[in-house]
Amino acid sequence: MNRAAERLALVTDRSVRCPDCHGCMEFKTDRAGRAMEVCACGYRAYIERRTGKRPEETKN
């Protein structure tokens, strides 16, 4: 491996834990393009997408 490749080495994020086995989870996408969290124990959960917009307030 050359020096440039060594400087660009990616760090693995291990912050998300599985609620069932407390192991590290991975982020993946399914065929429809939806993001999901996947664990080696078989736990899967779809990630809810946020738009970043706040709900509009109704004015009386």
N, CA, C and O atoms as a CHARMM CRD file, in Angstrom:
* protein
*
  240
    1    1 MET  N      0.85100  -1.17400   0.00000 PROA 1      0.00000
    2    1 MET  CA     0.00000   0.00000   0.00000 PROA 1      0.00000
    3    1 MET  C      0.89900   1.24100   0.00000 PROA 1      0.00000
    4    1 MET  O      1.87000   1.30200   0.75300 PROA 1      0.00000
    5    2 ASN  N      0.58200   2.21300  -0.83000 PROA 2      0.00000
    6    2 ASN  CA     1.39800   3.42600  -0.88400 PROA 2      0.00000
    7    2 ASN  C      0.98800   4.41900   0.19800 PROA 2      0.00000
    8    2 ASN  O     -0.01800   4.21900   0.87900 PROA 2      0.00000
    9    3 ARG  N      1.75500   5.47300   0.35300 PROA 3      0.00000
   10    3 ARG  CA     1.50000   6.43700   1.43400 PROA 3      0.00000
   11    3 ARG  C      0.16400   7.15100   1.28500 PROA 3      0.00000
   12    3 ARG  O     -0.53200   7.38200   2.27400 PROA 3      0.00000
   13    4 ALA  N     -0.19300   7.49900   0.06500 PROA 4      0.00000
   14    4 ALA  CA    -1.46000   8.19600  -0.14500 PROA 4      0.00000
   15    4 ALA  C     -2.63800   7.32400   0.28200 PROA 4      0.00000
   16    4 ALA  O     -3.58600   7.81300   0.89700 PROA 4      0.00000
   17    5 ALA  N     -2.58000   6.04500  -0.04200 PROA 5      0.00000
   18    5 ALA  CA    -3.64900   5.12900   0.34400 PROA 5      0.00000
   19    5 ALA  C     -3.69600   4.94400   1.85800 PROA 5      0.00000
   20    5 ALA  O     -4.77600   4.78600   2.42700 PROA 5      0.00000
   21    6 GLU  N     -2.54900   4.96200   2.50900 PROA 6      0.00000
   22    6 GLU  CA    -2.51900   4.82700   3.96800 PROA 6      0.00000
   23    6 GLU  C     -3.15000   6.03400   4.65100 PROA 6      0.00000
   24    6 GLU  O     -3.81700   5.88100   5.67500 PROA 6      0.00000
   25    7 ARG  N     -2.94900   7.24300   4.09700 PROA 7      0.00000
   26    7 ARG  CA    -3.53600   8.44100   4.68400 PROA 7      0.00000
   27    7 ARG  C     -5.04900   8.45500   4.52300 PROA 7      0.00000
   28    7 ARG  O     -5.74900   9.05700   5.33800 PROA 7      0.00000
   29    8 LEU  N     -5.56800   7.80000   3.48400 PROA 8      0.00000
   30    8 LEU  CA    -6.99800   7.81400   3.20500 PROA 8      0.00000
   31    8 LEU  C     -7.74800   6.62700   3.79700 PROA 8      0.00000
   32    8 LEU  O     -8.90500   6.38900   3.45200 PROA 8      0.00000
   33    9 ALA  N     -7.10500   5.89400   4.67400 PROA 9      0.00000
   34    9 ALA  CA    -7.75100   4.71700   5.27300 PROA 9      0.00000
   35    9 ALA  C     -9.02500   5.13200   5.99700 PROA 9      0.00000
   36    9 ALA  O     -9.02900   6.11300   6.74000 PROA 9      0.00000
   37   10 LEU  N    -10.09500   4.39300   5.78200 PROA 10     0.00000
   38   10 LEU  CA   -11.38300   4.71000   6.39100 PROA 10     0.00000
   39   10 LEU  C    -11.48100   4.10700   7.78000 PROA 10     0.00000
   40   10 LEU  O    -10.96200   3.02000   8.03600 PROA 10     0.00000
   41   11 VAL  N    -12.14300   4.81200   8.66100 PROA 11     0.00000
   42   11 VAL  CA   -12.36600   4.34400  10.02400 PROA 11     0.00000
   43   11 VAL  C    -13.75400   3.73300  10.08700 PROA 11     0.00000
   44   11 VAL  O    -14.72000   4.33500   9.61700 PROA 11     0.00000
   45   12 THR  N    -13.86300   2.54900  10.66000 PROA 12     0.00000
   46   12 THR  CA   -15.14600   1.87500  10.79800 PROA 12     0.00000
   47   12 THR  C    -15.91500   2.47000  11.97400 PROA 12     0.00000
   48   12 THR  O    -15.38800   2.58400  13.08100 PROA 12     0.00000
   49   13 ASP  N    -17.15200   2.84300  11.72100 PROA 13     0.00000
   50   13 ASP  CA   -17.99900   3.40200  12.77400 PROA 13     0.00000
   51   13 ASP  C    -18.69100   2.25700  13.49600 PROA 13     0.00000
   52   13 ASP  O    -19.44200   1.50300  12.87800 PROA 13     0.00000
   53   14 ARG  N    -18.45500   2.12000  14.76200 PROA 14     0.00000
   54   14 ARG  CA   -19.04800   1.03900  15.56500 PROA 14     0.00000
   55   14 ARG  C    -19.95100   1.59000  16.65900 PROA 14     0.00000
   56   14 ARG  O    -19.98500   1.04600  17.76200 PROA 14     0.00000
   57   15 SER  N    -20.68200   2.66100  16.36900 PROA 15     0.00000
   58   15 SER  CA   -21.46000   3.31100  17.41200 PROA 15     0.00000
   59   15 SER  C    -22.86000   2.72900  17.58700 PROA 15     0.00000
   60   15 SER  O    -23.43500   2.85200  18.66800 PROA 15     0.00000
   61   16 VAL  N    -23.42700   2.09700  16.55500 PROA 16     0.00000
   62   16 VAL  CA   -24.78800   1.58000  16.64000 PROA 16     0.00000
   63   16 VAL  C    -24.75200   0.12800  17.10100 PROA 16     0.00000
   64   16 VAL  O    -24.04900  -0.70100  16.52200 PROA 16     0.00000
   65   17 ARG  N    -25.51300  -0.17100  18.14600 PROA 17     0.00000
   66   17 ARG  CA   -25.55000  -1.52400  18.71200 PROA 17     0.00000
   67   17 ARG  C    -26.91300  -2.16500  18.48300 PROA 17     0.00000
   68   17 ARG  O    -27.93100  -1.47300  18.47000 PROA 17     0.00000
   69   18 CYS  N    -26.93600  -3.46400  18.30500 PROA 18     0.00000
   70   18 CYS  CA   -28.16200  -4.22600  18.10200 PROA 18     0.00000
   71   18 CYS  C    -28.94400  -4.28500  19.41600 PROA 18     0.00000
   72   18 CYS  O    -28.35400  -4.54300  20.46600 PROA 18     0.00000
   73   19 PRO  N    -30.26500  -4.05100  19.37800 PROA 19     0.00000
   74   19 PRO  CA   -31.04600  -4.13100  20.61900 PROA 19     0.00000
   75   19 PRO  C    -31.22100  -5.56100  21.12900 PROA 19     0.00000
   76   19 PRO  O    -31.52000  -5.75900  22.30700 PROA 19     0.00000
   77   20 ASP  N    -31.03900  -6.56700  20.25500 PROA 20     0.00000
   78   20 ASP  CA   -31.20600  -7.95900  20.67400 PROA 20     0.00000
   79   20 ASP  C    -29.93400  -8.54600  21.28200 PROA 20     0.00000
   80   20 ASP  O    -29.95800  -9.05500  22.40300 PROA 20     0.00000
   81   21 CYS  N    -28.81100  -8.47400  20.53700 PROA 21     0.00000
   82   21 CYS  CA   -27.58200  -9.12100  20.99200 PROA 21     0.00000
   83   21 CYS  C    -26.49600  -8.13500  21.40100 PROA 21     0.00000
   84   21 CYS  O    -25.45400  -8.55300  21.90500 PROA 21     0.00000
   85   22 HSD  N    -26.71000  -6.84200  21.20000 PROA 22     0.00000
   86   22 HSD  CA   -25.77100  -5.76200  21.52900 PROA 22     0.00000
   87   22 HSD  C    -24.48400  -5.83400  20.71500 PROA 22     0.00000
   88   22 HSD  O    -23.45500  -5.29600  21.12500 PROA 22     0.00000
   89   23 GLY  N    -24.54000  -6.50300  19.55600 PROA 23     0.00000
   90   23 GLY  CA   -23.40800  -6.53300  18.63900 PROA 23     0.00000
   91   23 GLY  C    -23.42800  -5.30300  17.73800 PROA 23     0.00000
   92   23 GLY  O    -24.39100  -4.53500  17.74000 PROA 23     0.00000
   93   24 CYS  N    -22.36800  -5.12500  16.97800 PROA 24     0.00000
   94   24 CYS  CA   -22.28200  -3.97700  16.07100 PROA 24     0.00000
   95   24 CYS  C    -23.15800  -4.21100  14.85200 PROA 24     0.00000
   96   24 CYS  O    -23.20000  -5.31500  14.31000 PROA 24     0.00000
   97   25 MET  N    -23.86000  -3.16000  14.42200 PROA 25     0.00000
   98   25 MET  CA   -24.75100  -3.26300  13.27300 PROA 25     0.00000
   99   25 MET  C    -24.12600  -2.58300  12.06100 PROA 25     0.00000
  100   25 MET  O    -23.24800  -1.73000  12.19600 PROA 25     0.00000
  101   26 GLU  N    -24.59100  -2.97400  10.87300 PROA 26     0.00000
  102   26 GLU  CA   -24.13200  -2.38500   9.62400 PROA 26     0.00000
  103   26 GLU  C    -25.29400  -1.68700   8.94600 PROA 26     0.00000
  104   26 GLU  O    -26.45300  -2.04500   9.15300 PROA 26     0.00000
  105   27 PHE  N    -24.97900  -0.69200   8.13800 PROA 27     0.00000
  106   27 PHE  CA   -25.98800  -0.01400   7.34000 PROA 27     0.00000
  107   27 PHE  C    -25.93700  -0.56600   5.92800 PROA 27     0.00000
  108   27 PHE  O    -24.86500  -0.63400   5.32600 PROA 27     0.00000
  109   28 LYS  N    -27.08300  -0.96000   5.39500 PROA 28     0.00000
  110   28 LYS  CA   -27.18000  -1.49600   4.04000 PROA 28     0.00000
  111   28 LYS  C    -28.42900  -0.94500   3.37500 PROA 28     0.00000
  112   28 LYS  O    -29.24700  -0.29200   4.02300 PROA 28     0.00000
  113   29 THR  N    -28.57500  -1.20600   2.09300 PROA 29     0.00000
  114   29 THR  CA   -29.78800  -0.82600   1.36900 PROA 29     0.00000
  115   29 THR  C    -30.38400  -2.06500   0.72100 PROA 29     0.00000
  116   29 THR  O    -29.66300  -2.99000   0.34800 PROA 29     0.00000
  117   30 ASP  N    -31.71000  -2.07700   0.58900 PROA 30     0.00000
  118   30 ASP  CA   -32.36400  -3.18600  -0.09900 PROA 30     0.00000
  119   30 ASP  C    -32.50800  -2.83900  -1.58200 PROA 30     0.00000
  120   30 ASP  O    -32.02900  -1.79500  -2.02600 PROA 30     0.00000
  121   31 ARG  N    -33.15600  -3.69800  -2.33300 PROA 31     0.00000
  122   31 ARG  CA   -33.28500  -3.48300  -3.77800 PROA 31     0.00000
  123   31 ARG  C    -34.09400  -2.24500  -4.12200 PROA 31     0.00000
  124   31 ARG  O    -33.91900  -1.66900  -5.19500 PROA 31     0.00000
  125   32 ALA  N    -34.97500  -1.83100  -3.22600 PROA 32     0.00000
  126   32 ALA  CA   -35.79500  -0.65200  -3.46500 PROA 32     0.00000
  127   32 ALA  C    -35.07100   0.64000  -3.08300 PROA 32     0.00000
  128   32 ALA  O    -35.60900   1.72900  -3.28200 PROA 32     0.00000
  129   33 GLY  N    -33.85500   0.53000  -2.53700 PROA 33     0.00000
  130   33 GLY  CA   -33.08100   1.69800  -2.16700 PROA 33     0.00000
  131   33 GLY  C    -33.34300   2.21200  -0.76200 PROA 33     0.00000
  132   33 GLY  O    -32.86700   3.28600  -0.39500 PROA 33     0.00000
  133   34 ARG  N    -34.10200   1.45000   0.03100 PROA 34     0.00000
  134   34 ARG  CA   -34.37500   1.86000   1.41000 PROA 34     0.00000
  135   34 ARG  C    -33.19600   1.49300   2.30600 PROA 34     0.00000
  136   34 ARG  O    -32.63700   0.40200   2.18700 PROA 34     0.00000
  137   35 ALA  N    -32.82100   2.39900   3.19600 PROA 35     0.00000
  138   35 ALA  CA   -31.71300   2.14800   4.11400 PROA 35     0.00000
  139   35 ALA  C    -32.19900   1.31000   5.28400 PROA 35     0.00000
  140   35 ALA  O    -33.30800   1.49600   5.78400 PROA 35     0.00000
  141   36 MET  N    -31.34600   0.38300   5.71200 PROA 36     0.00000
  142   36 MET  CA   -31.70900  -0.46100   6.83100 PROA 36     0.00000
  143   36 MET  C    -30.48800  -0.76900   7.67900 PROA 36     0.00000
  144   36 MET  O    -29.35400  -0.72200   7.20300 PROA 36     0.00000
  145   37 GLU  N    -30.73700  -1.08700   8.94800 PROA 37     0.00000
  146   37 GLU  CA   -29.69800  -1.54200   9.86100 PROA 37     0.00000
  147   37 GLU  C    -29.78400  -3.05900   9.92400 PROA 37     0.00000
  148   37 GLU  O    -30.87200  -3.61900  10.05800 PROA 37     0.00000
  149   38 VAL  N    -28.63500  -3.72400   9.82700 PROA 38     0.00000
  150   38 VAL  CA   -28.60800  -5.18300   9.80100 PROA 38     0.00000
  151   38 VAL  C    -27.56800  -5.68100  10.80700 PROA 38     0.00000
  152   38 VAL  O    -26.47200  -5.13200  10.91700 PROA 38     0.00000
  153   39 CYS  N    -27.94000  -6.73000  11.53100 PROA 39     0.00000
  154   39 CYS  CA   -27.02500  -7.34000  12.49100 PROA 39     0.00000
  155   39 CYS  C    -26.77300  -8.79600  12.08900 PROA 39     0.00000
  156   39 CYS  O    -27.59200  -9.39700  11.39300 PROA 39     0.00000
  157   40 ALA  N    -25.65700  -9.35600  12.51800 PROA 40     0.00000
  158   40 ALA  CA   -25.31300 -10.74700  12.21600 PROA 40     0.00000
  159   40 ALA  C    -26.27000 -11.72900  12.88800 PROA 40     0.00000
  160   40 ALA  O    -26.39200 -12.86600  12.43100 PROA 40     0.00000
  161   41 CYS  N    -26.95000 -11.32300  13.96100 PROA 41     0.00000
  162   41 CYS  CA   -27.87900 -12.21100  14.66200 PROA 41     0.00000
  163   41 CYS  C    -29.20300 -12.35200  13.91100 PROA 41     0.00000
  164   41 CYS  O    -30.02800 -13.19500  14.26500 PROA 41     0.00000
  165   42 GLY  N    -29.41300 -11.52900  12.87200 PROA 42     0.00000
  166   42 GLY  CA   -30.64400 -11.60800  12.09900 PROA 42     0.00000
  167   42 GLY  C    -31.56700 -10.42700  12.28800 PROA 42     0.00000
  168   42 GLY  O    -32.58400 -10.33200  11.60100 PROA 42     0.00000
  169   43 TYR  N    -31.24700  -9.52200  13.19800 PROA 43     0.00000
  170   43 TYR  CA   -32.08300  -8.34900  13.44000 PROA 43     0.00000
  171   43 TYR  C    -31.97100  -7.39300  12.25500 PROA 43     0.00000
  172   43 TYR  O    -30.87000  -7.12100  11.77700 PROA 43     0.00000
  173   44 ARG  N    -33.10200  -6.88500  11.78400 PROA 44     0.00000
  174   44 ARG  CA   -33.14600  -5.90500  10.70300 PROA 44     0.00000
  175   44 ARG  C    -34.16000  -4.84200  11.04000 PROA 44     0.00000
  176   44 ARG  O    -35.20800  -5.13500  11.61500 PROA 44     0.00000
  177   45 ALA  N    -33.85400  -3.60000  10.68300 PROA 45     0.00000
  178   45 ALA  CA   -34.78600  -2.49400  10.90400 PROA 45     0.00000
  179   45 ALA  C    -34.58000  -1.46500   9.81200 PROA 45     0.00000
  180   45 ALA  O    -33.44800  -1.10700   9.48600 PROA 45     0.00000
  181   46 TYR  N    -35.68400  -0.99000   9.24700 PROA 46     0.00000
  182   46 TYR  CA   -35.60000   0.07200   8.25200 PROA 46     0.00000
  183   46 TYR  C    -35.39200   1.40800   8.96000 PROA 46     0.00000
  184   46 TYR  O    -35.91000   1.62800  10.05400 PROA 46     0.00000
  185   47 ILE  N    -34.64100   2.28100   8.33300 PROA 47     0.00000
  186   47 ILE  CA   -34.34900   3.59000   8.89100 PROA 47     0.00000
  187   47 ILE  C    -35.35100   4.58700   8.33600 PROA 47     0.00000
  188   47 ILE  O    -35.53400   4.69200   7.12300 PROA 47     0.00000
  189   48 GLU  N    -35.99700   5.31600   9.23500 PROA 48     0.00000
  190   48 GLU  CA   -36.98100   6.31300   8.82200 PROA 48     0.00000
  191   48 GLU  C    -36.25100   7.52900   8.26800 PROA 48     0.00000
  192   48 GLU  O    -35.34100   8.06400   8.90000 PROA 48     0.00000
  193   49 ARG  N    -36.66200   7.95500   7.08400 PROA 49     0.00000
  194   49 ARG  CA   -36.04900   9.11800   6.46200 PROA 49     0.00000
  195   49 ARG  C    -36.67800  10.39200   7.00400 PROA 49     0.00000
  196   49 ARG  O    -37.89500  10.47900   7.17000 PROA 49     0.00000
  197   50 ARG  N    -35.84100  11.36500   7.27200 PROA 50     0.00000
  198   50 ARG  CA   -36.31900  12.66500   7.73500 PROA 50     0.00000
  199   50 ARG  C    -36.09700  13.68200   6.62600 PROA 50     0.00000
  200   50 ARG  O    -35.07100  13.65500   5.94600 PROA 50     0.00000
  201   51 THR  N    -37.04000  14.56000   6.44800 PROA 51     0.00000
  202   51 THR  CA   -36.93100  15.56500   5.39700 PROA 51     0.00000
  203   51 THR  C    -36.13400  16.77600   5.84600 PROA 51     0.00000
  204   51 THR  O    -35.59900  17.50100   5.00800 PROA 51     0.00000
  205   52 GLY  N    -36.04400  17.00900   7.12900 PROA 52     0.00000
  206   52 GLY  CA   -35.35400  18.17900   7.64300 PROA 52     0.00000
  207   52 GLY  C    -36.26000  19.37900   7.76900 PROA 52     0.00000
  208   52 GLY  O    -35.83800  20.43100   8.24900 PROA 52     0.00000
  209   53 LYS  N    -37.51000  19.23300   7.34000 PROA 53     0.00000
  210   53 LYS  CA   -38.45800  20.32900   7.44100 PROA 53     0.00000
  211   53 LYS  C    -39.30100  20.16300   8.70100 PROA 53     0.00000
  212   53 LYS  O    -39.64700  19.05000   9.09600 PROA 53     0.00000
  213   54 ARG  N    -39.61400  21.26900   9.30800 PROA 54     0.00000
  214   54 ARG  CA   -40.47300  21.23900  10.48600 PROA 54     0.00000
  215   54 ARG  C    -41.92700  21.28300  10.05000 PROA 54     0.00000
  216   54 ARG  O    -42.24300  21.88600   9.02400 PROA 54     0.00000
  217   55 PRO  N    -42.81400  20.65700  10.80700 PROA 55     0.00000
  218   55 PRO  CA   -44.23600  20.70800  10.43000 PROA 55     0.00000
  219   55 PRO  C    -44.75900  22.14100  10.50900 PROA 55     0.00000
  220   55 PRO  O    -44.39800  22.90000  11.40700 PROA 55     0.00000
  221   56 GLU  N    -45.59000  22.48300   9.58000 PROA 56     0.00000
  222   56 GLU  CA   -46.15000  23.83900   9.55000 PROA 56     0.00000
  223   56 GLU  C    -47.13100  24.02200  10.69600 PROA 56     0.00000
  224   56 GLU  O    -47.92800  23.13700  11.00800 PROA 56     0.00000
  225   57 GLU  N    -47.05300  25.18300  11.30900 PROA 57     0.00000
  226   57 GLU  CA   -47.95700  25.50200  12.40000 PROA 57     0.00000
  227   57 GLU  C    -49.23600  26.08700  11.85500 PROA 57     0.00000
  228   57 GLU  O    -49.20900  26.92400  10.95200 PROA 57     0.00000
  229   58 THR  N    -50.35600  25.65200  12.39700 PROA 58     0.00000
  230   58 THR  CA   -51.64300  26.20500  11.95200 PROA 58     0.00000
  231   58 THR  C    -51.90200  27.49800  12.69200 PROA 58     0.00000
  232   58 THR  O    -51.74300  27.56200  13.91100 PROA 58     0.00000
  233   59 LYS  N    -52.29900  28.53000  11.96500 PROA 59     0.00000
  234   59 LYS  CA   -52.59300  29.83300  12.55900 PROA 59     0.00000
  235   59 LYS  C    -54.09000  30.02600  12.63200 PROA 59     0.00000
  236   59 LYS  O    -54.80100  29.79400  11.65400 PROA 59     0.00000
  237   60 ASN  N    -54.56700  30.44600  13.78100 PROA 60     0.00000
  238   60 ASN  CA   -55.99900  30.68600  13.98200 PROA 60     0.00000
  239   60 ASN  C    -56.35100  32.13200  13.74100 PROA 60     0.00000
  240   60 ASN  O    -57.51500  32.51300  13.86500 PROA 60     0.00000
